[in-house]
Amino acid sequence: MIAKCVKKSIISDVQKVPFFSYITDTTQDIRKHDQMSQIIRYVVIEKNEDNKPIKLRIEESFLGFCLLNDHSASGFANQIVENIK
């Protein structure tokens, strides 16, 4: 439950920002199954009372691992799109 709450908070933050990137990589677990790691990096713009930007802050959040079954380019792309949804 806590993980879902944290993930919802991260998603809410990302939906408010103008820029973000999705970083992914794969690694094998002990069973030799490929796990895809998911990280999202986004820019938070802090503004003053006049709504003028005063500071940029880059946040980076680990979203978790998922099993990667299809190692083709379209398999990677489909998994990334599914994770972002």
C-alpha positions as CSV (number, residue, x, y, z in Angstrom):
1,M,0.0,0.0,0.0
2,I,2.8,2.4,0.8
3,A,4.5,1.7,-2.5
4,K,1.3,2.5,-4.4
5,C,0.9,5.7,-2.4
6,V,4.5,6.8,-3.1
7,K,4.1,6.0,-6.8
8,K,0.8,8.0,-7.0
9,S,2.6,10.9,-5.4
10,I,5.5,10.7,-7.9
11,I,3.0,10.5,-10.8
12,S,1.1,13.5,-9.5
13,D,4.4,15.5,-9.3
14,V,5.4,14.5,-12.8
15,Q,2.0,15.5,-14.3
16,K,2.6,19.1,-13.0
17,V,6.1,19.6,-14.6
18,P,7.0,20.8,-18.1
19,F,9.9,18.3,-18.7
20,F,10.6,14.7,-17.7
21,S,12.6,11.8,-19.0
22,Y,12.2,8.1,-18.5
23,I,15.4,6.1,-17.9
24,T,15.4,2.4,-18.2
25,D,18.0,-0.4,-18.1
26,T,17.9,-4.2,-17.7
27,T,19.7,-6.6,-15.5
28,Q,19.4,-10.3,-14.8
29,D,18.1,-11.5,-11.5
30,I,19.4,-14.7,-9.8
31,R,17.1,-16.8,-11.9
32,K,18.6,-15.3,-15.2
33,H,15.4,-13.4,-15.9
34,D,15.8,-9.9,-17.3
35,Q,14.4,-7.2,-15.1
36,M,13.8,-3.7,-16.4
37,S,14.5,-0.9,-14.0
38,Q,12.4,2.2,-14.3
39,I,13.5,5.7,-13.3
40,I,11.9,9.0,-14.0
41,R,13.7,12.3,-13.9
42,Y,11.8,15.6,-13.9
43,V,12.3,19.3,-13.5
44,V,10.5,21.2,-10.8
45,I,10.2,24.9,-11.3
46,E,9.9,26.9,-8.1
47,K,8.1,30.2,-8.5
48,N,7.8,33.3,-6.4
49,E,4.5,35.1,-5.5
50,D,4.5,36.9,-8.9
51,N,4.6,33.4,-10.6
52,K,8.1,34.1,-11.9
53,P,10.6,31.2,-11.9
54,I,13.2,31.5,-9.1
55,K,14.8,28.1,-8.9
56,L,15.0,24.8,-10.9
57,R,15.2,21.5,-9.1
58,I,15.9,18.2,-10.8
59,E,14.2,15.2,-9.1
60,E,14.9,11.6,-9.9
61,S,12.6,8.7,-8.7
62,F,13.0,5.0,-8.9
63,L,9.7,3.5,-9.9
64,G,10.6,-0.2,-9.7
65,F,11.4,-3.3,-11.7
66,C,9.3,-5.2,-14.2
67,L,10.0,-8.5,-16.0
68,L,11.1,-8.1,-19.6
69,N,10.0,-11.0,-21.8
70,D,10.5,-9.5,-25.3
71,H,14.1,-8.3,-26.1
72,S,13.3,-6.8,-29.5
73,A,13.1,-3.0,-30.0
74,S,9.3,-3.2,-30.2
75,G,9.3,-5.3,-27.1
76,F,11.2,-2.6,-25.2
77,A,9.1,0.1,-26.6
78,N,5.8,-1.7,-25.7
79,Q,7.0,-2.3,-22.2
80,I,8.1,1.3,-21.7
81,V,4.8,2.6,-23.0
82,E,2.9,0.2,-20.8
83,N,5.0,1.2,-17.7
84,I,4.3,4.9,-18.4
85,K,0.6,4.3,-18.6
